Amino acid sequence: MEIKPGKFVVLTYDLYAGAGEPEETLMMRATDEMPDQFVFGVDQNILPSMLKRLEGLKQGDNSILYFLVKRPSENATKNTSWS
């Protein structure tokens, strides 16, 4: 079965910060016992870039996904007001 909008998806993964650097840190893990589960294209808590890379994969596919997360600049955090 192919991952596409409206399909229930169950993922297992290891999420690391600092991928490709000398010291990687495990940030999150979804295992067979506690997988990540969501309805593809409906859940708003999934990164759009992750959805794009997952779409079309089939059950049992293995894939390595890399994402670049930029830290906000110092000025951006200073000028942010919280209400």
C-alpha positions in Angstrom: 0.0 0.0 0.0 1.3 3.4 -1.0 1.5 6.4 1.3 -0.9 9.1 0.0 -3.4 11.6 1.5 -6.0 10.0 3.8 -3.9 6.8 4.5 -3.1 5.8 8.1 0.7 5.7 8.4 2.8 3.9 11.1 6.5 4.9 11.2 9.5 3.7 13.1 12.6 5.9 13.1 15.5 7.4 15.0 15.8 11.2 14.8 19.2 12.7 15.3 20.5 16.2 15.7 23.8 17.0 14.2 23.6 14.3 11.4 26.9 14.1 9.6 28.8 15.9 12.4 31.3 14.1 14.7 28.8 14.0 17.5 25.2 13.1 16.7 22.5 13.3 19.4 19.5 11.0 19.5 16.5 13.3 19.9 13.6 11.0 19.4 12.9 7.4 18.6 9.7 5.7 17.3 10.0 1.9 17.8 8.0 -1.1 16.8 6.5 -1.1 20.3 5.8 2.7 20.2 5.6 3.8 16.6 4.6 7.3 15.3 1.1 7.0 13.8 -0.9 9.6 11.8 -3.3 10.1 8.9 -1.2 11.3 6.0 -2.1 14.8 4.8 -4.5 15.4 7.8 -2.2 15.7 10.8 -0.9 19.2 11.2 2.0 18.3 13.4 4.1 16.8 10.6 6.7 18.9 8.8 5.6 19.6 5.2 9.0 18.6 4.0 8.7 15.3 5.7 5.3 14.6 4.2 6.7 15.4 0.7 9.5 12.9 1.2 7.2 10.2 2.6 4.5 10.4 -0.1 4.7 7.5 -2.5 6.7 5.2 -0.2 5.2 1.7 0.2 4.8 -0.6 3.2 8.2 -2.0 4.2 10.2 0.7 2.3 13.3 2.0 4.1 14.4 5.5 3.6 16.9 7.9 5.1 15.6 11.5 5.3 17.8 14.5 6.1 16.4 17.9 7.1 18.3 21.1 7.7 16.8 23.0 10.6 18.0 26.6 10.9 18.2 28.2 14.2 16.6 31.7 14.5 19.0 34.6 14.4 19.7 36.4 17.6 17.8 39.5 16.3 14.7 37.4 15.5 14.5 36.1 19.1 15.1 39.5 20.6 12.3 41.1 18.6 9.7 38.4 19.3 6.9 39.4 21.6 4.9 36.8 23.4 1.3 37.5 24.4 
